[in-house]
Amino acid sequence: MDVPATVPRAYAAPAAGTESQLAEVLAGVVRVEHVPLDSHFFDDLNADSLLMAQFCARVRKREDLPSVSMKDIYRYPTIRSLASGLAEPAAGPAPGPAESPAPAPVPPSEAVVPARAGTAQYVLCGALQLLIFLGYTCLTAVVIARGYDWVAAGPGLLDKYLRTVAFGGAVFTALCVLPILAKWLLVGRWKAQRIPIWSLAYLRFWLVRTLIQMNPLVLFAGSPLYVLYLRALGAKIGRDVTVLSKHLPVCTDLLTVGDGTVIRKDAYATCYRAEAGWIRTGPVTLGKDVYISEATVLDIDTSLGDGAQLGHASSLHAGQSVPAGERWHGSPAQRTTTDFRTVGATDLPLRRKVTYSVTQLLTMLFVYVPLVIGGADLLLAEAPQLTAFLSAQPPSVTSWVFYRDALIVSFVLFFGSLIVGLLFVCTVPRLLHLLVKPDRVYPLYGFHYSVHRAIARLSNNKHFLRLFGDSSYIVHYLRGLSYDLGEVEQTGSNFGTEVKHESPRLSSIGTGTMVADGLSLLNAEYSSTAFRLTRVTIGPHNFLGNQVTYPARGRTGNNCLLATKVMVPIDGPVREGVGLLGSPSFEIPRTVERDTSFDHLRDGEAFRRRLRAKNKHNLVTLGSFLLARWIYTFGVLTVGWATVTLYSSWGAAAIALATLLTLVFSVLYTGLLERASQRFRRLVPRLCSIYHPHFWQHERFWKHQAIELRLLNGTPFKGLFWRLLGVRLGRRLYDDGARMPERTLVTIGDDCTLNVGSVIQCHSQEDGTFKSDHTTLGNGCTLGTGTLVHYGVTLGDGVTLAPDSFLMKGEEVPAHARWGGNPAHEM
């Protein structure tokens, strides 16, 4: 796919002068005396994307040269073609909006002036947030204590069960209603505005946002109940709307959705964004019969007209509007002829929605709630042997018998649930698959839809993926789920720890294919009233980078490189033997000679010897992971048992204290474990084979990463958490839900803003090669929603990255610049 060239700065030098100056800069980067004007950057000069990113950065520092982006490098891979391509926009008319529509520029009057809160205001906001949490914890403890006493007073099993249902139903109703009441009492109707972060107005925003996102109704995404919940929060949603994404809007009054619209999973439409010390709220408007695909981001002040479509791995930046009936894709989105909607609408009677919703509620109230709330009490009451083993009345917390019993029970619970759970997820989804036929259209909210959703929930178990991922054992686990992996060529790192699917039985991965992390297979296709399951096939000898969303109609075949956050094409010829980068994607070299320096370790006796050594190391890592999780279970169980011991004298205070101790223990224990996996040292940049012990140690570090509590998002305590894990962090960080896999390689300046879903990833695995390096954010930087920043990157002060951007490795962004896109470039 053609990608429009970056518009250069004002520059009138002759082409020959541009060629010679670009050649001079490139010669310094690749360390040669002379660069022929027609030499291919990758094939002839042996450069790679990291070196070319350095070349782009040096060119941008030259006032006498036009700006160059990585898109330009891949589109014009020689000095002569690059100089000619950069001169084209100046010589001819600028490309019209029909070819590459861009987001509307921000008017000067609305340009963001950074808001800098003082340290005192920052600390005060954090203190108030802590007080609110403590108050909520104490209130919850009192409710649980009263409910437990009432349930335990039941004379028999049936009476206890009925009391559990009644109490659980009341609690569930209260948890669902509380966010709605809080929103209307504290905010009223959301409107487009700016809220200074760490102010009292922000405190109200944070409280409402947290309650909305922690609501148990979020678990009902894809259900009519979910749509009713959004309407109760003020969203204007029409009939026959299907919302599958759990990233629900926070400023709900600013969301308008027309009849028959579909919003697929992993789509962001929060109706707010954080930038330069402000929370900015704004409308997102979707017309009738709109189709929003997976892994998309809708920024504030965006809209889609009736019948419009937005493709997967795409985004709308602020100010973009898709006209009625048009199809757009890319980041930022532009017009396309590709049709992303593949399933037609069917008649869906209201009684079907009502029956499905009522069944969900009854199942929740009569099955799940009693198991969660009253399961332990019912078990102890009706199992005399277990009661006798636990001595009915737990011994004193100062007795060694107390800890001995907790250790034994935690061992049985942890490893017993591990074995039972593994057998369950490898058998039940297989049986359920027999009830749903591929390539057959079923109406939503019926028996087959329930089976499909159950398969997806049961087979996407994050615990088992983290256990087996990044090792040779992951292929056996995925085969147990019924993946079709063909004849496996074992690499020891065939898959990472994050793989998602909607139907494991309809997921096929070719021989020799490796997946880094974050792969999402889109087996299901939806309309607003129907769905269909279709096989997803990824060809042999592919390599997939991070956060790749692969649709059922993906047009890639043998020996392809799918770069991080790439938009996989679903039309045109089948791509083979090439690399794909960006959104919309364009072709790049499958590999370059510089990245093949470790290929000799991928076959022969050397490979088999190193694979055996890697498997042994990974086996020890797996054992240490299980041991660490067992100890964690023991710690949590010990706190729980201590609560039972103290409850008779302390009452609700024991429950509140147990809640706080569990949270603190989770953060400190898993954080200490992560630092111990690094031997309490900081990570250092690496360039090595995946068969080198340095990489194996890094895999162990990934396995033992600390638990990231969502409760910390948007509070000063998230900064303390990152400091605990080794991030070099400035003052007053605002983190709304970012991720940093390599914490000790990250440096962040003062007053930075990280939006939800943003990632600072200081590593890359490319086929058999592992690379990592430092990444630095200057003061006052902002990372938009869903943005990914790669390794070896430096952002100057005040830089803003637009939502859903992919800033490639080695980029240097000058101070106060606004970049965006996939791959990111100056906007």
C-alpha positions, 0 to 999 in steps of 0.5 A: 500500500502506498503511504503518502510522504511527509510534507517537508519544511520550507526548503528550496535547495536543488535536488543534487544538493539534497542528494549529496547532503542526505548521502553525507548524513547516511555515510556517518550513520552506517560508518562508511566514507561514501554512499552511492546514490542508488544503493539500497539502504537495506540490501546494499548498505546492510542497514536496519530500521534502528540505523535508519531511525538514527539517520532520520533523527540526524536529518531532522536536526538539520535546518537545511534538509527536509524532514524524513520519516520511517515511512519515507525510508521504506517507500524510497529506499535509496538516496536518489529516490528519497531526495526525489520523493521528498521534493514531490509535494513541493513541486506539485499540488498537495494530496487532496483529502480524498487520498489521505484525509488528515485530522483537523488541525487544533485551532491556536485558541484551543492549543493545549497549555500545560497545566502544572500542579504543585507538589502540595496539590499532588500530595493532597489529591493522593491523600484524599484518594487514599481516604476515599479508598479507606472509607470504601474499604471500611464500609464494604467490611461492615456490609460483609460482616453483617451479611456473613453473620446473617448467612452463618445463622441459617439453620440448614444448608438450604436456608444458608444457600437462600440467604446467600442468594439474597445477600449476594443479590443485594450486594450485586445490585448495590455495586451496579447502582453505586456508580450510576448514583455517584455519576449523577450526584457528583458530576451530573451530565458530562460536557466537553471541558478541561479538568486540571489533573490533581484538582478537586474537580479531577478528584470527582472525575477519578472517583466516578471513573474508578467506580464505573470501571470496577462495576461488575456489569463490565463483565457483561460486555456483549450483553444487552445488560451492558447497553442498559448500563451505559444508557443508565450512565447517560449514553445515548444508544439506539436499538440493536446496538452490540458493544463487545469492548470492556473499555467502556466510556467514562464520560458517557453523556458524550457518547452517541450510538445510532441503531444497529451499530457494532463496537468490537472488542478492545476498542477504546471510546472513553470520551476523554483523554489526558494531555499535558496536565489536563483531562479533556472530555469530548464527544464521540458520535456514531451514526446508525449501522456503524461498524467499529473493528477490533483494536481501535481507538476513537479520540474525543471530537470524532464521529462516523456517519450512518453506515460508516466503518472503521477497520481493525488496528485503526484510529480516529484522531481528534477532529476526524469525521468519517462521512456516511457510508464510507470505510476508513482504516489506518492510524490516523484513519484514511479512506479505503474500499475494503469492506470490514463487515462480513455478516448481515443483520437478521431479525432479532425479537425483543424476547430473545434479548430479554430471555438472554439477559434474565438468564445471565442474571439468574445464573449470576445470582443463583450460581456464581454469587453463592459460590463467591460469597457463601462457598467457604462457609457452606463447605465448612458447614457441610464437610466435617472432615475438613472442619476437623482438619482445620480444628473448626476454630483456627489456632492462634496466629502466634502458633506454628500450627497455624502456619503449618495448616495454612501451608498445607491447605495452600499447597492443596488449593493451589496445585489442586486447582492448577491440575483441575483447571488445566484439565477443565480448560482442555476438555470442556471447550472442546466439547462445547465446540461440537455445539457450534458449527464454523461458517454458519450464521447464528443470531445473537443472544441465543444458545449458540451465542452463549456457547461461543462466549463460554468457549472464549472465556474458558479457553483464554486463561491468562494464568496458564498462558503466563505459566507456559508462555515463552517456553517450549511447553506453550505449544503443548498447552495450545494444542491441548486447547485444540489449536491446529499447529501442524508440524511444530518446529520447536524454537523454545519461544514459539509464543509469548505469554499473551495470546487471545482467540475466540475459538481455539479449534478454529485457530491454525498457526503454520510450521515454523511461525513465531509470535512475540506477544499480544497476538489476538486471533479474530475468529468471530465475525459480527453484525448487530444481530448475528455472528459467525465463527470462521477459521483464522490461518497464519501461514508457515515461517512467519514472525509476528511482533507485539500487539498484532490483531489477525482477522479471519480474512488476513491476506498473508501467506508463507515467510512474512514478518508482521511488525508490531501493531501492524494492520494485517491486510484483508484484501489484495494479493496474498503477501509472501516473503515480505515484511509488513509495517504500519497501519495501513500496512506497507511492505518492508524487507522481510529481513536484513543481513544485520538481523541474520547474525544469529541464524547459524544457531537456528539449525544443526547440532548447535541449535539442538544443544542450545535448545536443550539448555534453554528448555532446562533453564525454562523448566527451572523458571516454570518451577520458580514461578509455581513456587512463587505463586504457591507462596503468594497463595499461602500469604493470602490464605494466612491473612484470611485465616487470621481474619477468621481468628480475629473476627469474633473480637474485632468484627468488621475491622478484621475484614477491613484490615485483611483487605488492606494487608492483602493489597499491600502484600500483593504489591510488595511481595510480587515487586520484591520477587520481580527485583529478585529475578533480576538479582536486584540489579538493573537491566542492561541493553542486550543484542543476543540470540534467543539461545543465549542465557541473557535472553533466558534470564529476561524470560524469567524476569517477565515470568515474575513481573509484579501484579499491576493493580488497576486501583493505583491508576490515576493516583500518585501511588502508581508513581510509587509503584513504578519507583519500587520496580526501578523506573527512573521517575520524575515528579508528579507522574499521571498514569491512567493505565500504562504498561512498562515491561522493562521498568529499569530501562525506562526514564521518565521526566517530571509532569508526564502524562500516560494514557490508558493502554499506552506501552513503553516497551524497551525490547524487541524479539525479531525471529531468533534475535533479542534486542533491548535498550533504554527509552527516555521521556523528557519533562511534560511528555504525553503518550496518547491512548493505545500508544506504543513506544519502542526501545532506544527512543528519546522524547524531548521535553513537552512531546505529545504522541497522538492516540494509537501511535507506534513510535519505532525503535531508535527514534529521537523526537525533538522537544515540544513536537507533536507526533502520531501515526503508525509508524509515528511521524511529525504531524 
